Amino acid sequence: MSFDLNNACIRSVYDWLITAHTIFLDKKTVRKKIAQWQLYFVIK
């Protein structure tokens, strides 16, 4: 189980790094992502 948890954690970190990289490449994408994150946190 812990191995699966570690894989999930690594994947989420990897996804975050890709998102951060995309943000630096495209500032318009950033605003969309931030809006999505705000909606996500408001819903949660």
C-alpha positions, 0 to 999 in steps of 0.5 A, a space after each residue: 500500500 505504501 508503495 502505491 501511495 508513494 507512486 501517487 505522491 510522485 505523480 502528483 508532484 510530477 503533474 505539479 511540476 508540468 503545470 508550473 512549467 506550463 505556467 512559466 511558458 504561457 501566462 494566459 494559461 496561468 490565469 486560467 489555471 488559477 481560476 480553475 484552482 479557485 473554483 476547485 477550492 471554493 467547491 471543496 
